[in-house]
C-alpha cells in the first residue's frame, strides 16, 4: 500500500521540480546582458554532473561485474554519454534561447512537453513502430492547443522563440529516442553524468567563441544555476530513476508530463499574474493531448469488428 502511494509521489516530485525550472531559466534570461545562455548552460550542467557523484556512489556500485564486462560497459557509458550529451546540448540551448525570447516559462513548458507526442510519431517514421490512432488524435488536439497558446492580443502570432521551443521539443524527442537505444548498454547514472558533463563542456567551448560571462552575471543567476543544476538534474533525475523502478512506465510518463502544468503554475506564482483565456485553452488542449498520447489504449479487429481496449500492463512494458 505504501509503495502504491509513494511511487506516484516520487514521480510527481520530479515533474514539479522540472516544471518550476522553466521559471528559474526565465529569471536567468533576465540577466542575459551579464551571462549568456551558453555560459549559463555550461555552469548549470556542470553543477548537475557534480551533483550526481554522490548519487552514483550510493545507487550504482558494480563491484560484482566481471572485469571485461565492466570495462566494456564503462566504454559504452562514456561514448554513448558523449553522443547523448551532444543532442542534449542542442536541445537545452534552443530551450534557453526560446525562453529568453518568449519570456513565458508557462508557454515554454507546454511547447517543450510536446516531445511526448513527437516520440511515438518519429519512432513510427524512423523505425516503423506501430502508433495507435489515439496518438495521432492526441497530436491533432495538441496542435490545436499550440494554436491557442500562440494567440496574442492581436490574433495568432508565432514568435522566433516559439519556433526555437518547437525545435527544442524535436531535439528532446531525438534525445529520448537515443537514450532508449543506448540505455541497456550503459551504467545509467554514470551515463547521465557523462552526458551532463558533455553538455557543460560544449556550452563553455561555444561560449568562449560566441558568448560572454561576468562575475556579476554568475552571482545574479546563482539561484537559477543551483536550482537547475542540483534540482533539475541531481534531485529530479534521481526521483525519475527511483520512480520508474516502482511505477508502470505508462503511469510514470503521464506523471512526468505534468511538468507542463507546473510550469504554468510556477509562472503565475513568480509573475503574480493569471494567464490569458487563450493561453488557458491552449494549455488545456495540449495537456489533454499529452494525456491521451500516454493512455495504454489499442484498437483490434476481432471477428471483423473493431474493438477498443486497454493494453495489458505486461504488454505495455515491452
C-alpha positions in Angstrom: 0.0 0.0 0.0 2.8 2.4 0.9 4.6 1.6 -2.4 1.4 2.4 -4.4 1.2 5.8 -2.6 4.9 6.6 -2.5 5.9 5.8 -6.1 3.5 8.3 -7.8 4.6 11.0 -5.3 8.2 10.4 -6.3 7.4 10.8 -10.0 5.3 13.8 -9.2 8.2 15.4 -7.3 10.3 15.1 -10.4 7.6 16.8 -12.5 7.2 19.6 -10.0 11.0 20.3 -9.9 11.2 20.2 -13.8 8.1 22.4 -14.1 9.4 25.2 -11.8 12.8 25.0 -13.5 11.3 26.9 -16.5 10.7 29.9 -14.3 14.2 29.8 -12.9 15.5 29.6 -16.5 13.4 32.7 -17.3 14.9 34.5 -14.3 18.3 33.7 -15.6 17.4 35.1 -19.1 16.6 38.4 -17.5 20.4 38.7 -16.8 21.3 37.9 -20.3 23.4 41.1 -20.5 25.6 39.7 -17.8 25.7 36.0 -18.7 24.6 34.5 -22.0 22.7 31.2 -22.5 25.8 29.2 -23.3 27.7 30.0 -20.1 24.6 29.7 -18.0 24.0 26.2 -19.5 27.7 25.3 -19.1 27.7 26.2 -15.4 24.3 24.7 -14.8 25.1 21.3 -16.3 28.5 21.3 -14.7 26.8 21.6 -11.3 24.3 18.9 -12.4 27.1 16.5 -13.3 28.9 17.1 -10.0 25.6 16.7 -8.0 25.2 13.2 -9.4 28.5 12.0 -8.0 27.1 11.1 -4.5 24.0 9.6 -6.1 26.3 7.3 -8.3 28.3 6.3 -5.2 25.1 5.3 -3.4 23.0 3.7 -6.1 25.4 2.5 -8.8 28.0 0.2 -7.4 29.0 -2.6 -9.9 31.7 -4.5 -8.0 30.1 -7.8 -8.7 30.5 -7.4 -12.5 33.4 -9.3 -14.3 36.4 -7.1 -15.2 35.9 -7.3 -19.0 32.2 -6.7 -18.8 32.8 -3.7 -16.5 35.4 -2.3 -19.0 33.0 -2.7 -21.9 30.1 -1.1 -20.1 32.3 1.8 -19.0 33.5 2.4 -22.6 29.8 2.3 -23.8 28.8 4.7 -21.0 31.4 7.3 -22.0 30.9 7.0 -25.8 27.2 6.9 -25.7 27.1 9.6 -23.0 29.0 12.0 -25.2 26.7 11.3 -28.1 23.6 11.8 -26.0 25.1 14.9 -24.4 25.7 16.4 -27.8 22.0 16.1 -28.6 21.0 17.4 -25.2 23.3 20.4 -25.7 21.4 21.5 -28.8 18.0 20.9 -27.1 18.9 22.8 -23.9 20.5 25.7 -25.9 17.4 26.1 -28.0 15.2 25.9 -24.9 17.1 28.6 -23.1 17.1 30.9 -26.1 13.4 30.2 -26.7 12.6 31.1 -23.1 14.8 34.2 -23.4 12.8 35.4 -26.4 9.2 34.4 -25.4 9.7 35.5 -21.7 7.0 32.9 -20.8 8.0 29.9 -18.8 4.5 28.5 -19.0 4.4 28.6 -22.8 7.9 27.1 -22.9 6.8 24.2 -20.6 3.9 23.2 -22.8 5.7 23.6 -26.2 8.6 21.6 -24.8 6.2 19.0 -23.5 5.1 18.1 -27.0 8.0 15.6 -27.1 5.7 13.1 -25.5 3.6 13.2 -28.7 6.6 13.5 -31.1 8.4 10.5 -29.8 5.9 7.8 -31.0 5.4 9.6 -34.3 9.1 9.9 -35.0 9.5 6.2 -33.9 6.9 5.3 -36.4 8.6 7.2 -39.2 12.2 6.0 -38.5 11.6 2.6 -37.0 8.2 1.6 -38.3 6.9 1.2 -34.7 3.1 1.0 -34.7 1.4 4.1 -33.5 -2.1 4.0 -32.1 -4.8 6.1 -33.7 -5.2 7.7 -30.2 -1.7 9.1 -30.5 -2.5 10.7 -33.9 -5.6 12.1 -32.4 -3.6 13.4 -29.5 -1.2 15.1 -31.9 -4.1 17.0 -33.6 -5.5 18.1 -30.3 -2.0 19.3 -29.1 -1.5 21.2 -32.3 -4.9 23.0 -31.7 -3.7 23.8 -28.3 -0.4 25.2 -29.7 -2.6 27.5 -31.9 -4.4 28.9 -28.9 -1.2 29.1 -26.9 0.3 31.3 -29.7 -2.8 33.6 -29.7 -1.7 37.1 -28.8 -3.8 40.2 -28.2 -3.9 41.0 -31.9 -4.5 37.4 -33.1 -2.4 34.4 -33.9 1.3 35.1 -33.6 4.3 32.8 -33.8 7.5 34.3 -32.5 11.0 33.2 -33.1 11.0 32.0 -29.6 8.0 29.7 -30.2 9.8 28.2 -33.2 13.0 27.7 -31.2 11.0 25.9 -28.5 9.3 23.7 -31.0 12.7 22.8 -32.5 13.8 22.2 -28.9 10.9 19.8 -28.4 12.0 17.9 -31.5 15.6 17.7 -30.2 14.3 16.3 -26.9 12.4 13.8 -29.0 15.7 12.7 -30.5 17.3 12.7 -27.1 14.7 10.3 -25.7 15.0 8.0 -28.7 18.8 8.0 -28.4 18.6 7.1 -24.7 16.1 4.3 -25.5 18.7 2.8 -27.9 21.7 3.2 -25.5 20.3 2.7 -22.0 20.6 -1.1 -21.9 24.3 -0.9 -22.7 25.4 1.6 -20.1 25.6 2.3 -16.4 22.5 4.5 -16.0 23.6 7.2 -13.6 27.2 7.4 -14.9 25.8 7.7 -18.4 23.7 10.6 -17.2 26.7 12.2 -15.5 28.8 11.9 -18.7 26.0 13.5 -20.9 25.7 16.4 -18.4 29.4 16.9 -18.4 29.4 16.8 -22.2 26.7 19.5 -22.3 28.6 21.6 -19.9 31.8 21.3 -21.9 30.2 22.1 -25.3 28.4 25.1 -23.8 31.6 26.6 -22.4 33.5 25.9 -25.6 30.9 27.6 -27.8 30.6 30.3 -25.1 34.3 31.1 -25.4 33.8 32.0 -29.1 30.3 33.4 -29.2 29.2 34.1 -25.6 30.1 36.2 -22.6 30.1 35.9 -18.9 30.8 38.2 -15.9 31.3 37.5 -12.3 28.2 39.7 -11.6 26.2 37.5 -14.0 27.2 34.3 -12.1 26.3 36.0 -8.8 23.0 37.3 -10.2 22.0 33.9 -11.5 23.4 31.7 -8.7 19.9 30.6 -7.5 18.7 29.6 -11.0 22.1 27.8 -11.6 21.8 25.9 -8.3 18.1 25.1 -8.8 18.5 24.0 -12.4 21.8 22.2 -11.7 21.1 20.4 -8.5 17.3 20.3 -8.6 16.5 19.6 -12.3 19.4 17.1 -12.7 20.5 15.7 -9.4 17.3 15.6 -7.4 14.7 15.2 -10.2 16.8 12.6 -12.2 17.2 10.5 -9.0 13.4 10.8 -8.4 12.9 9.7 -12.0 15.1 6.6 -11.6 13.5 5.5 -8.3 10.0 6.4 -9.5 10.3 4.4 -12.7 11.5 1.4 -10.8 8.4 1.4 -8.7 5.8 2.7 -11.2 4.5 1.2 -14.5 6.0 3.1 -17.5 2.7 4.5 -18.8 1.7 5.9 -15.4 5.2 7.3 -14.8 5.2 9.0 -18.2 1.8 10.5 -17.5 3.0 11.8 -14.1 6.2 13.3 -15.6 4.2 15.1 -18.3 2.6 17.2 -15.6 5.8 19.3 -15.7 4.0 21.4 -18.3 1.2 22.1 -15.9 3.6 23.0 -13.1 5.5 25.4 -15.5 2.3 27.5 -15.8 1.6 27.3 -12.1 5.2 28.5 -11.4 4.8 31.4 -13.9 1.6 32.5 -12.2 3.4 32.4 -8.8 6.6 34.2 -9.8 4.9 36.8 -12.0 1.8 37.2 -9.8 -0.5 37.2 -12.8 -3.1 35.0 -14.3 -2.7 33.5 -17.8 -4.9 34.8 -20.6 -8.1 32.9 -21.7 -6.4 31.8 -25.0 -3.4 30.5 -23.0 -5.6 28.6 -20.6 -7.5 27.0 -23.6 -4.2 26.2 -25.3 -2.6 24.7 -22.2 -5.7 22.6 -21.5 -5.8 21.2 -25.1 -2.1 20.5 -25.1 -2.3 18.8 -21.7 -5.3 16.7 -22.9 -3.2 15.7 -26.0 -0.3 14.7 -23.8 -2.5 12.6 -21.5 -4.2 10.9 -24.4 -0.9 10.1 -26.1 0.1 8.2 -22.9 -3.0 6.2 -22.4 -2.5 2.4 -23.0 -5.4 2.1 -25.5 -5.3 -0.1 -28.5 -7.6 -0.9 -31.4 -8.1 -4.5 -32.5 -10.1 -6.3 -35.1 -11.9 -9.3 -33.8 -14.3 -11.3 -36.0 -14.4 -8.4 -38.5 -15.3 -5.9 -35.8 -13.2 -3.0 -34.5 -12.8 -3.2 -30.7 -11.2 -0.7 -28.4 -9.4 -1.8 -25.2 -6.6 -1.1 -22.8 -3.2 -2.7 -23.3 -2.3 -5.1 -20.5 0.4 -3.9 -18.1 2.8 -6.7 -19.1 2.4 -5.7 -22.8 3.0 -2.0 -22.2 6.4 -2.7 -20.7 7.8 -4.5 -23.8 
